[in-house]
Amino acid sequence: MKYLLAFTFILFCTTGFAQQITYSEWKIQATEDIRLLPEYGHVAKSEEQIAADKELIATELKENGTHRKASDALIKMGFTYFYRGDLKTAMYRFNQAYLLDATNENIYWGFGAIYGSFGDYPATLEQYDKGLAINPDNALLLTDKATIYFVNFQQERGVDKSKLDTALSLLTKSFAIDPKSENTTFKLSVCYFLANDCADAWKYYEACVKLGGKPISVEYTTALKNQCNK
């Protein structure tokens, strides 16, 4: 497809940032710092670490009231650090969110985002699937899982169409759950564009515009107009 490689660049740039650590460095540091492993790597903690965990839980409950609210607050904080490129602190917060409420599926959205930023897609999908096992109707997880499939489809120059079909299936389900997501409508438009379905590419492009159109880039608009004249 004419704009195949360009779209990989566009989609990554919509969430891009300058991260402060390489994946090789991350994996080396994770052998000594269990806070860099999802769910602390299920490694047995020292008495000092357990005491610190209890203190954290008490502090967060006092501030937020419930385990779920505290967990949600820490996830939000984690993504703030994530988008600053401070992946280590982001992972610390996602793990603390796990400590407060291990049943909060959005923890795995955070873990997956970390691995996705390093381009480790199998590890990313593993985390998203853990979250979806808790709540199969989590629109955020569904959309980001779909993103992995269609970005991989593009990187492979469209060799495996089943990946694009999987992405469309996931995005369609996500849209049915949350039709007001700009992220989902934009990515539906891109997927239909890649599938040479101009009618649906425009349909979801216009839906995204009505919602605010924040994810839409000038490059994508130009590509859509050039390939799907309207």
HELIX and SHEET records of a PDB file:
HELIX    1   1 LEU A    4  CYS A   13  1                                  10    
HELIX    2   2 TYR A   23  ALA A   30  1                                   8    
HELIX    3   3 ILE A   34  LEU A   36  5                                   3    
HELIX    4   4 PRO A   38  HIS A   42  5                                   5    
HELIX    5   5 GLU A   47  ASN A   64  1                                  18    
HELIX    6   6 HIS A   67  ARG A   84  1                                  18    
HELIX    7   7 LEU A   87  LEU A  100  1                                  14    
HELIX    8   8 ASN A  106  SER A  117  1                                  12    
HELIX    9   9 TYR A  121  ILE A  134  1                                  14    
HELIX   10  10 ALA A  139  GLN A  155  1                                  17    
HELIX   11  11 LYS A  161  ILE A  177  1                                  17    
HELIX   12  12 GLU A  182  LEU A  194  1                                  13    
HELIX   13  13 CYS A  198  LEU A  211  1                                  14    
HELIX   14  14 VAL A  218  GLN A  227  1                                  10    
END                                                                             
